[in-house]
Amino acid sequence: MKAKIFEVILHKLPSGKSPATALEELLNQFLAQYPDLQLVSSHMSTLVTPAEPNAMPQTVESSIVIFCTLFYNTLRTGAATV
């Protein structure tokens, strides 16, 4: 089994583009390049940095990153490794 991690950094998205649309585009580009994949599982998580203890606002601007991990197998022998 292999894994591929995608990340969307919210403050780097173009104005008006949703995180869902950005992630969808990343996933579709990857899957189009490797049509012989068998998707095993996926996982999503969000990271806020810097972490703010007790949810109290800090003077440092925070960044929100969304991670999506695909776990997959290649179906064809000799398929390109990713």
VMD Tcl script that builds the backbone (N, CA, C; Angstrom):
set m [mol new atoms 246]
animate dup $m
set s [atomselect $m all]
$s set {name element resname resid chain x y z} {
  {N N MET 1 A 0.845 -1.169 0.000}
  {CA C MET 1 A 0.000 0.000 0.000}
  {C C MET 1 A 0.894 1.236 0.000}
  {N N LYS 2 A 0.440 2.253 -0.680}
  {CA C LYS 2 A 1.141 3.532 -0.760}
  {C C LYS 2 A 0.226 4.627 -0.244}
  {N N ALA 3 A 0.814 5.794 -0.017}
  {CA C ALA 3 A 0.032 6.937 0.453}
  {C C ALA 3 A 0.451 8.187 -0.305}
  {N N LYS 4 A -0.482 9.070 -0.517}
  {CA C LYS 4 A -0.235 10.369 -1.139}
  {C C LYS 4 A -0.939 11.411 -0.284}
  {N N ILE 5 A -0.187 12.433 0.129}
  {CA C ILE 5 A -0.741 13.476 0.989}
  {C C ILE 5 A -0.916 14.763 0.190}
  {N N PHE 6 A -2.092 15.351 0.287}
  {CA C PHE 6 A -2.405 16.624 -0.345}
  {C C PHE 6 A -2.606 17.643 0.759}
  {N N GLU 7 A -2.224 18.892 0.487}
  {CA C GLU 7 A -2.449 19.926 1.483}
  {C C GLU 7 A -3.015 21.169 0.831}
  {N N VAL 8 A -3.913 21.811 1.549}
  {CA C VAL 8 A -4.494 23.079 1.124}
  {C C VAL 8 A -4.251 24.062 2.257}
  {N N ILE 9 A -3.514 25.130 1.960}
  {CA C ILE 9 A -3.214 26.163 2.946}
  {C C ILE 9 A -4.181 27.311 2.686}
  {N N LEU 10 A -5.068 27.532 3.644}
  {CA C LEU 10 A -6.180 28.448 3.403}
  {C C LEU 10 A -5.754 29.857 3.024}
  {N N HIS 11 A -4.754 30.422 3.680}
  {CA C HIS 11 A -4.398 31.806 3.363}
  {C C HIS 11 A -3.681 31.939 2.016}
  {N N LYS 12 A -3.324 30.823 1.385}
  {CA C LYS 12 A -2.686 30.874 0.066}
  {C C LYS 12 A -3.671 30.634 -1.082}
  {N N LEU 13 A -4.934 30.373 -0.757}
  {CA C LEU 13 A -5.934 30.175 -1.801}
  {C C LEU 13 A -6.267 31.501 -2.472}
  {N N PRO 14 A -6.495 31.484 -3.783}
  {CA C PRO 14 A -6.938 32.695 -4.460}
  {C C PRO 14 A -8.269 33.174 -3.884}
  {N N SER 15 A -8.485 34.450 -3.912}
  {CA C SER 15 A -9.717 35.033 -3.386}
  {C C SER 15 A -10.928 34.408 -4.079}
  {N N GLY 16 A -11.892 33.992 -3.274}
  {CA C GLY 16 A -13.119 33.420 -3.816}
  {C C GLY 16 A -13.064 31.931 -4.075}
  {N N LYS 17 A -11.912 31.288 -3.936}
  {CA C LYS 17 A -11.810 29.849 -4.173}
  {C C LYS 17 A -12.003 29.118 -2.849}
  {N N SER 18 A -12.884 28.151 -2.845}
  {CA C SER 18 A -13.165 27.427 -1.609}
  {C C SER 18 A -12.131 26.323 -1.390}
  {N N PRO 19 A -11.886 25.953 -0.134}
  {CA C PRO 19 A -10.967 24.847 0.154}
  {C C PRO 19 A -11.437 23.540 -0.492}
  {N N ALA 20 A -12.740 23.320 -0.537}
  {CA C ALA 20 A -13.269 22.094 -1.146}
  {C C ALA 20 A -12.931 22.032 -2.635}
  {N N THR 21 A -13.074 23.145 -3.327}
  {CA C THR 21 A -12.754 23.196 -4.753}
  {C C THR 21 A -11.269 22.970 -4.985}
  {N N ALA 22 A -10.429 23.590 -4.171}
  {CA C ALA 22 A -8.979 23.424 -4.312}
  {C C ALA 22 A -8.572 21.974 -4.083}
  {N N LEU 23 A -9.126 21.351 -3.056}
  {CA C LEU 23 A -8.796 19.956 -2.763}
  {C C LEU 23 A -9.327 19.030 -3.852}
  {N N GLU 24 A -10.509 19.300 -4.330}
  {CA C GLU 24 A -11.086 18.501 -5.413}
  {C C GLU 24 A -10.201 18.551 -6.657}
  {N N GLU 25 A -9.703 19.723 -7.003}
  {CA C GLU 25 A -8.822 19.857 -8.161}
  {C C GLU 25 A -7.534 19.057 -7.973}
  {N N LEU 26 A -6.932 19.137 -6.786}
  {CA C LEU 26 A -5.710 18.371 -6.507}
  {C C LEU 26 A -5.956 16.866 -6.642}
  {N N LEU 27 A -7.045 16.398 -6.052}
  {CA C LEU 27 A -7.359 14.971 -6.118}
  {C C LEU 27 A -7.638 14.515 -7.547}
  {N N ASN 28 A -8.418 15.292 -8.280}
  {CA C ASN 28 A -8.743 14.918 -9.657}
  {C C ASN 28 A -7.508 14.906 -10.553}
  {N N GLN 29 A -6.590 15.858 -10.365}
  {CA C GLN 29 A -5.349 15.858 -11.142}
  {C C GLN 29 A -4.532 14.606 -10.865}
  {N N PHE 30 A -4.413 14.248 -9.611}
  {CA C PHE 30 A -3.656 13.056 -9.232}
  {C C PHE 30 A -4.297 11.796 -9.811}
  {N N LEU 31 A -5.601 11.663 -9.634}
  {CA C LEU 31 A -6.291 10.464 -10.124}
  {C C LEU 31 A -6.280 10.370 -11.646}
  {N N ALA 32 A -6.300 11.492 -12.334}
  {CA C ALA 32 A -6.224 11.481 -13.800}
  {C C ALA 32 A -4.857 10.998 -14.272}
  {N N GLN 33 A -3.806 11.331 -13.528}
  {CA C GLN 33 A -2.451 10.893 -13.894}
  {C C GLN 33 A -2.247 9.408 -13.644}
  {N N TYR 34 A -2.958 8.832 -12.690}
  {CA C TYR 34 A -2.768 7.442 -12.291}
  {C C TYR 34 A -4.115 6.717 -12.264}
  {N N PRO 35 A -4.666 6.430 -13.450}
  {CA C PRO 35 A -5.998 5.823 -13.503}
  {C C PRO 35 A -6.042 4.375 -13.015}
  {N N ASP 36 A -4.889 3.743 -12.841}
  {CA C ASP 36 A -4.844 2.342 -12.422}
  {C C ASP 36 A -4.677 2.179 -10.919}
  {N N LEU 37 A -5.180 3.120 -10.160}
  {CA C LEU 37 A -5.082 3.034 -8.708}
  {C C LEU 37 A -6.338 2.405 -8.130}
  {N N GLN 38 A -6.133 1.650 -7.078}
  {CA C GLN 38 A -7.252 1.131 -6.307}
  {C C GLN 38 A -7.227 1.860 -4.972}
  {N N LEU 39 A -8.212 2.703 -4.743}
  {CA C LEU 39 A -8.283 3.473 -3.514}
  {C C LEU 39 A -8.657 2.547 -2.359}
  {N N VAL 40 A -7.830 2.556 -1.322}
  {CA C VAL 40 A -8.069 1.706 -0.157}
  {C C VAL 40 A -8.798 2.489 0.925}
  {N N SER 41 A -8.321 3.709 1.186}
  {CA C SER 41 A -8.900 4.519 2.246}
  {C C SER 41 A -8.464 5.961 2.065}
  {N N SER 42 A -9.106 6.850 2.791}
  {CA C SER 42 A -8.693 8.251 2.802}
  {C C SER 42 A -8.844 8.788 4.219}
  {N N HIS 43 A -8.127 9.858 4.477}
  {CA C HIS 43 A -8.184 10.472 5.799}
  {C C HIS 43 A -7.970 11.968 5.641}
  {N N MET 44 A -8.718 12.755 6.380}
  {CA C MET 44 A -8.545 14.203 6.347}
  {C C MET 44 A -8.290 14.712 7.755}
  {N N SER 45 A -7.448 15.732 7.847}
  {CA C SER 45 A -7.196 16.381 9.128}
  {C C SER 45 A -6.891 17.848 8.890}
  {N N THR 46 A -6.998 18.625 9.933}
  {CA C THR 46 A -6.763 20.058 9.863}
  {C C THR 46 A -5.742 20.441 10.920}
  {N N LEU 47 A -4.851 21.329 10.553}
  {CA C LEU 47 A -3.827 21.806 11.468}
  {C C LEU 47 A -3.912 23.322 11.550}
  {N N VAL 48 A -3.913 23.850 12.755}
  {CA C VAL 48 A -3.867 25.292 12.968}
  {C C VAL 48 A -2.525 25.594 13.603}
  {N N THR 49 A -1.748 26.465 12.975}
  {CA C THR 49 A -0.448 26.810 13.540}
  {C C THR 49 A -0.306 28.321 13.569}
  {N N PRO 50 A 0.305 28.911 14.521}
  {CA C PRO 50 A 0.750 28.205 15.719}
  {C C PRO 50 A -0.452 27.832 16.579}
  {N N ALA 51 A -0.282 26.765 17.332}
  {CA C ALA 51 A -1.355 26.324 18.218}
  {C C ALA 51 A -1.586 27.399 19.278}
  {N N GLU 52 A -2.829 27.674 19.550}
  {CA C GLU 52 A -3.160 28.706 20.532}
  {C C GLU 52 A -3.731 28.043 21.777}
  {N N PRO 53 A -2.970 28.026 22.871}
  {CA C PRO 53 A -3.461 27.380 24.086}
  {C C PRO 53 A -4.742 28.041 24.585}
  {N N ASN 54 A -5.658 27.209 25.022}
  {CA C ASN 54 A -6.939 27.665 25.580}
  {C C ASN 54 A -7.743 28.517 24.602}
  {N N ALA 55 A -7.447 28.380 23.308}
  {CA C ALA 55 A -8.179 29.083 22.253}
  {C C ALA 55 A -8.172 30.605 22.433}
  {N N MET 56 A -7.163 31.103 23.088}
  {CA C MET 56 A -7.051 32.555 23.268}
  {C C MET 56 A -6.325 33.140 22.061}
  {N N PRO 57 A -6.845 34.193 21.460}
  {CA C PRO 57 A -6.185 34.792 20.291}
  {C C PRO 57 A -4.789 35.303 20.642}
  {N N GLN 58 A -3.899 35.144 19.706}
  {CA C GLN 58 A -2.529 35.615 19.853}
  {C C GLN 58 A -2.302 36.756 18.863}
  {N N THR 59 A -1.204 37.453 19.017}
  {CA C THR 59 A -0.877 38.518 18.075}
  {C C THR 59 A -0.314 37.945 16.780}
  {N N VAL 60 A 0.193 36.714 16.840}
  {CA C VAL 60 A 0.735 36.058 15.649}
  {C C VAL 60 A -0.436 35.545 14.813}
  {N N GLU 61 A -0.395 35.830 13.513}
  {CA C GLU 61 A -1.463 35.366 12.628}
  {C C GLU 61 A -1.384 33.858 12.471}
  {N N SER 62 A -2.507 33.187 12.611}
  {CA C SER 62 A -2.502 31.732 12.493}
  {C C SER 62 A -2.715 31.311 11.047}
  {N N SER 63 A -2.312 30.093 10.774}
  {CA C SER 63 A -2.463 29.511 9.455}
  {C C SER 63 A -3.225 28.202 9.601}
  {N N ILE 64 A -4.174 27.960 8.714}
  {CA C ILE 64 A -4.956 26.727 8.738}
  {C C ILE 64 A -4.588 25.910 7.509}
  {N N VAL 65 A -4.206 24.653 7.761}
  {CA C VAL 65 A -3.813 23.745 6.686}
  {C C VAL 65 A -4.719 22.523 6.748}
  {N N ILE 66 A -5.273 22.153 5.596}
  {CA C ILE 66 A -6.107 20.962 5.489}
  {C C ILE 66 A -5.286 19.892 4.778}
  {N N PHE 67 A -5.201 18.715 5.389}
  {CA C PHE 67 A -4.475 17.594 4.796}
  {C C PHE 67 A -5.470 16.520 4.395}
  {N N CYS 68 A -5.238 15.940 3.239}
  {CA C CYS 68 A -6.024 14.792 2.793}
  {C C CYS 68 A -5.024 13.726 2.362}
  {N N THR 69 A -5.148 12.543 2.926}
  {CA C THR 69 A -4.251 11.441 2.581}
  {C C THR 69 A -5.052 10.355 1.890}
  {N N LEU 70 A -4.544 9.922 0.728}
  {CA C LEU 70 A -5.128 8.786 0.027}
  {C C LEU 70 A -4.226 7.588 0.239}
  {N N PHE 71 A -4.797 6.475 0.625}
  {CA C PHE 71 A -4.075 5.211 0.734}
  {C C PHE 71 A -4.538 4.358 -0.436}
  {N N TYR 72 A -3.587 3.836 -1.205}
  {CA C TYR 72 A -3.964 3.154 -2.433}
  {C C TYR 72 A -2.991 2.029 -2.781}
  {N N ASN 73 A -3.435 1.189 -3.706}
  {CA C ASN 73 A -2.608 0.154 -4.308}
  {C C ASN 73 A -2.583 0.401 -5.805}
  {N N THR 74 A -1.494 0.003 -6.442}
  {CA C THR 74 A -1.449 0.065 -7.900}
  {C C THR 74 A -1.974 -1.258 -8.434}
  {N N LEU 75 A -2.788 -1.208 -9.473}
  {CA C LEU 75 A -3.410 -2.413 -10.013}
  {C C LEU 75 A -2.540 -3.123 -11.022}
  {N N ARG 76 A -1.818 -2.382 -11.842}
  {CA C ARG 76 A -1.009 -2.974 -12.891}
  {C C ARG 76 A 0.400 -3.220 -12.406}
  {N N THR 77 A 0.972 -4.363 -12.792}
  {CA C THR 77 A 2.381 -4.619 -12.520}
  {C C THR 77 A 3.198 -3.692 -13.399}
  {N N GLY 78 A 4.190 -3.051 -12.826}
  {CA C GLY 78 A 5.030 -2.154 -13.595}
  {C C GLY 78 A 4.442 -0.768 -13.748}
  {N N ALA 79 A 3.367 -0.488 -13.056}
  {CA C ALA 79 A 2.778 0.859 -13.117}
  {C C ALA 79 A 3.751 1.853 -12.492}
  {N N ALA 80 A 3.687 3.053 -12.979}
  {CA C ALA 80 A 4.589 4.091 -12.463}
  {C C ALA 80 A 4.390 4.290 -10.978}
  {N N THR 81 A 5.472 4.440 -10.257}
  {CA C THR 81 A 5.360 4.697 -8.825}
  {C C THR 81 A 5.111 6.171 -8.605}
  {N N VAL 82 A 4.387 6.453 -7.583}
  {CA C VAL 82 A 4.023 7.842 -7.279}
  {C C VAL 82 A 4.727 8.285 -6.034}
}
mol reanalyze $m
mol bondsrecalc $m
mol representation Tube
mol addrep $m
